[in-house]
Amino acid sequence: MIAHRNLGLVSAAATLLAAAPLSAIFERWTWLVQAVIAVAAVAAAAALARLGRTPTWAQILAMVGGLILALTWLFPSGDELLAVLPTPATFGHFAELIIGSGEDMRSRSVPVPDTDPLLFVTVLGVGAVAVLVDVLCVGLRRPALAGLPMLAIYSVPVAVHVESVPPVPFAIGAAGFLWLLVTDNVDRVRRFGRRFTGDGRDVDVWEASPLSAAGRRLAVVGLALAVLVPLAVPGMTAGLMSTLNSGAGAGFGGPGLGGSPGRVDLFAALSGRLNQSEVTDLLKVTTTEKEPFYLRFGVADDLRADGFRVRGPSGQRVTGDLPDPARRTLPGIERTRHRATVEVSRDLDMRLLPVYAEPVGFAELGNSWHYDPNLQVVFSNRENSRGRTYSFDYVRSVYTPQALRGAQPLPADLPLRAQQTVTPDVPEVAELVAELIRGKRTEYDKVRAIYDYFSEDNGFTYQLNTEQGTSGQQILDFLENKAGFCQQYAAALAWMVRNAGIPARVAFGFTNGNRRTGDTFTLTNRNLHAWTEVYFDQVGWVPFDATPTYGVPGSARSAWAPNTDAPEESTPQPGAADTPDESDPSAGPDRGPNRFEEGVDPGAIAGDGTPVRSTPVWPWFAALGVLAVLALLAVPALRRLALRRRRGRPAPTFRTVDAPDPDSTDTGQPVVVVGVDPDRARADAHAAWDELIDTLVDYRVRVDRTETPRSTAERLAGEPLRADAAAGTAVRLLCRAEERARYARDPLTGEPLPAALRTVRDALAGQADRRTRLMATVLPPSVLHRWRTAVADTSARLVASGGRLRYRLLRFSPRRLIANRTGR
Amino acid sequence: MTQQTWDEVGGLLPHDEFRAASDAIVANIEQVIEGKTATVRLALAVLLAEGHLLIEDVPGVGKTKLAKALARSIDCSVRRIQFTPDLLPSDVTGVSVYNQETHDFEFRPGAVFANLVVGDEINRASPKTQSALLECMEERQVTVDGVTYQLQTPFMVIATQNPIEMEGTYPLPEAQRDRFTARIAMGYPDPIAELAMLDGHGAVDPLAALQPVSDAETVRRLIGHVRQVHVADAVKEYAVDLVTATRESPDLRLGASPRCTLQMLRTARAVAALDGRDYVLPDDLQVLAVPVLAHRLIPTADAQLARRTTDAIIADLVHRLPLPHDRKRSPYDNRPSGGNGRAAFEPRRP
């Protein structure tokens, strides 16, 4: 019974896991909550039915009933009894929902918002699968077949999505299926009787098998490695942390990244690319425009509590007619038509194409590319930008401040305004905005007031190494620290403009870079950029770049959004670059503020065009490393030398201090009698013998614990030192001294032991081959061997004490308590 | 007959005196037994260790000759018992006979009442007769008809026997074997020694011409000297380790007794003294291990089936037993101790 209940619960959980791929369809997670409720109702009904030992068909009926109750409660028509009991009206409502879902499916593209018809169909499907899985697993005991309905769930997103669905949800579903199989098999084995180990002990219900324990440990270690290793490698940190900060999302530019263009987290990708240590050419653009504004490819306009998010684009094919803004003419807005050709390198791989704002016609692009007129981005669900070359016509709009001042506030009920001014509630930001726009009457003046706020006068600086997120908390941090890079400036400006009730969004793209040959700009990952776009009534989206120009090579300013840091208004020409040739941001931005502190003219540095580099430090580090390695290698040899020297010294003299001799003629100094102390002689003999043994080890002569000193000496004198009679005598002398020191009443005294030791050592060295001699000097085996032994001893002790500790702690293990209570 | 106590005998002799006395005995015996210096010295060591000697070998290698030569070299009372299958215990210990004149029983001392008792072919007598030696060998006394008679000092039984595989032999009981301090094998002489023997023994029996070079009194003083030889704690420890190893060896059914430990250490003292040292080395124990231990032990059936003799088992034990960590560190020595006493280091050999 317990097993049945267990299996039923597992099958319910497995069904929910198998439903994970549905997350690719919906924008939100409402469906999951409702599916959980429905599956829980099914599982509860099944468990109740089994409690009454009903046959399988009755269980199916109970489950279907549970599902209907759950659906009735979740999707009420208003005519229910007690809110859960369906009436005919309820079923009519269900039929309407099903019909409505068909319309929704036709009219909407993924990801879809939460609509009742779609949710109803989803919950109904998941619930039906739960019923089937339960019947197959518990009723028919065929869990393998349960994979079929689970696969049916998976087929839904596959059919709906143009692209393949991401692999993670599939892995989750597969894990659920495997879990089901494993549970069923364990259950099957249990039916044979009690489980027991090989030595006949019963296996505790709660006892983990060694295999699973090992698996858990492996998993923990793997997880720790997966988290810690990227943190340890500097280049990987930024990408990982920004992914954590701004939720899911793959970066752009990485090869082989799937997913629709909408789900790319451009912020994470941007900071990751900017932080890359090497510079790669991403694209070349040739345009007929003299001073073009930024090339753009993405927009983030979905502002939530955790920051700006990218919304999935939707739109028409680029081969069709694109809206031409040149038809809308307004006084003060000058529109010119240009043509540009973009050549994307193999290193830029994404489902968006970089284009200038407001393209009106494309060439050399197939049917699979679409243009979103609202976001003004070109995207594809199938193809990517890698290695692609294309040209397009576009309209460049140049606005005068007067024209923008003329723009009226948008009506509050306009969907665009409602949607694009959504801001999370951060009172500090709201207060700041209110203060900045106080007294400003036109929309443009408000925007300018906020835009001007991000100036050097207010202490804002460019700094690449900051938190990269754009959530409310991070905006506050940025406004507090006043240091950041394009991502924060763009997001903060957009956030604050939205707070002022004006639609704003963050655009992504490339600056004009600092490598220009004629009309061709070569753009690298360092030229990636983000800026703000503000919507003005009748005018459209107007770009504002609040990032300090010194941090952005090839940045452009315009008449309506001049450089706030420049001492005076720059030329009214759009796209006039204040700092046409900026140094490499990797060296520049971090040092930017310091330059001013040091009193160096920034223009002078920026003007010479060569990045300022400090003298390279790596040779010092390398030398230091080599030295450290050498020092480390020398440790054993030094230890051996110290040991030898200490043993070569005679033991401290034993001094007897007598009372002053009254007969002595001197001044009554205590008489120091230095005698040959037996203990001292004994110590000397031992030291000499220890040294001899260590020398033998060093020169790879066998040392045997079972040998007496005499037999050792005889062996040495016989074999290795046969040729050297003096050494033979010396080794015998050492042996005699050691023997006497160990076993006799009186030790041997007055013998030149150190000299004998030297003789033996020289003789052994003369016999050994060159390699042995070298090793004996550089890495003496005696020292290494002793260390090895010490390490082994210590680790054995640690393991033993760890085992004891674990055994003591196991007494308090809840598993053991539960196991005892079950009385097995 | 009054004997000196060991205190009266005195302690260590001057080095030269001991050397001269012991060398004289060895040299004298070597006139008869050529080329067997180690065996002869071991026999003398057993005498000085107040033990008993069992000489075991095949017939005709000079067992009896060694026993008689040792006996003749020392001017003391010597008795010989030829153990035959019909020998009776009373022939060994003595018997009370009725004296017609005094109308009383009178004790006639047996063959054991002497300083040196040569028991020839001891395993040809029945176990009953062999057992008569038990008391006298260990306790140096004989009890007959309720009267206990002390034996003289030195007292030593030198027994010869053929290996038990030979025909017409009774194996010695374990208790009896344990009372023999050492068992030595003569072994065949080497060809040169055998040639010399042919020359020397061809015309006249050298044994007959052998003159004593020492007396009981001297031997007592030599024994007194041996008793004073220093044994360091480490050596005692090593002896105990060795004996314990025989008790724990999987190849042995019966290990060595504590009596054996005592006798081994005593003999080691004698060997050290004969070597001119006043302290015992572990080497002495290693030399003695096979003679002192091997005849007391009983191998397991498995070991017997594998044809492993006790000699081989003992030699193997000695080879594997590490020396005890035998340092009394000097209080003035703060220098680190070396690899000795640690795990054995075996260098890689190319």
Interface residues (C-beta under 8 A of the other chain):
Chain A: L643 R646 R647 A651 P652 F654 D677 D679 R680 R682 A683 H686 A687 W689 D690 E691 I693 D694 V697 R700 V701 R702 V703 D704 R705 T706 E707 T708 R710 S711 E739 R740 R742 Y743 A744 R745 P781 S782 H785 R786 T789
Chain B: H230 A232 A234 V235 R277 D278 Y279 V280 L281 P282 D283 Q286 V318 H319 R320 L321 P322 L323 D326 R327 K328 R329 S330 P331 Y332 D333 R335 P336 S337 G338 G339 N340 G341 R342 A343 A344 F345 E346 P347 R348
